[in-house]
């Protein structure tokens, strides 16, 4: 259904056989000062960073922390499982939201290359496992954090943040979405890895359904008038699942390129036979508007970032 909406579906950009794809799972891209910075899951001791000027050719950057990482475990809480980083420039600093040992954390740096450091080494919620925290700042300047809780499989919650972008207003915490559509129920019970934007007055949440190990991992969308919900899922979900030759597509984040175009970055399995290392892909996000209602669409004609030779 969605594929028919795009004329570019047959023109997917694939690397030549001698080019290597970028091995980042749970990817996030920050555009800052003319350079694209990509962060993701992959390094055992922290978070690595890749850089590009054209979104196609990428090189592993020498991060500001130990071992060439943007964030190293010696500078933050936790010893392992550094997952799903996102980086935002706020108050002349760079804030990294990430998971460590299945707890959500925030670290700060003066540079997008790091080192990202927690001056008080602790997770945001100490007594509960949570992952995949993402930040959304609404048009009125209020900040909200979305994250996954393990209290119904994996499901997505939201909490309003204080002006420091680190402290939760825990009295505002509430559920957003949980597994509720047939396409999400292949295996196991998972709604995770969300990302939120506002477009023409409506909040749009992309999220991933099924577990990341499943070839039927895919990206759905839900909408709300307020960042706190209530959220309504598209009845025609998923928006992206198994495009072209890819399987295990999900954990996405949106960003704007140098021309102001809205893009989405996501990962997919290494191949139909192997999950790891998961690799990074980029596609276009569009809105089809009729009678005052806009529907988000993800172009299945993805592009494939490659490692610079």
Secondary structure as GFF3:
##gff-version 3
##sequence-region A 1 309
A	DSSP	three_ten_helix	3	5	.	.	.	ID=ss1
A	DSSP	beta_strand	25	32	.	.	.	ID=ss2
A	DSSP	beta_strand	35	41	.	.	.	ID=ss3
A	DSSP	beta_strand	46	52	.	.	.	ID=ss4
A	DSSP	beta_strand	57	60	.	.	.	ID=ss5
A	DSSP	three_ten_helix	66	68	.	.	.	ID=ss6
A	DSSP	beta_strand	71	72	.	.	.	ID=ss7
A	DSSP	three_ten_helix	73	75	.	.	.	ID=ss8
A	DSSP	beta_strand	83	90	.	.	.	ID=ss9
A	DSSP	beta_strand	93	100	.	.	.	ID=ss10
A	DSSP	beta_strand	103	109	.	.	.	ID=ss11
A	DSSP	beta_strand	130	137	.	.	.	ID=ss12
A	DSSP	beta_strand	143	149	.	.	.	ID=ss13
A	DSSP	beta_strand	155	161	.	.	.	ID=ss14
A	DSSP	three_ten_helix	170	172	.	.	.	ID=ss15
A	DSSP	beta_strand	174	177	.	.	.	ID=ss16
A	DSSP	three_ten_helix	182	185	.	.	.	ID=ss17
A	DSSP	beta_strand	191	199	.	.	.	ID=ss18
A	DSSP	beta_strand	202	209	.	.	.	ID=ss19
A	DSSP	beta_strand	218	224	.	.	.	ID=ss20
A	DSSP	beta_strand	232	233	.	.	.	ID=ss21
A	DSSP	beta_strand	250	256	.	.	.	ID=ss22
A	DSSP	beta_strand	262	268	.	.	.	ID=ss23
A	DSSP	beta_strand	279	290	.	.	.	ID=ss24
A	DSSP	beta_strand	293	298	.	.	.	ID=ss25
A	DSSP	beta_strand	306	307	.	.	.	ID=ss26
###
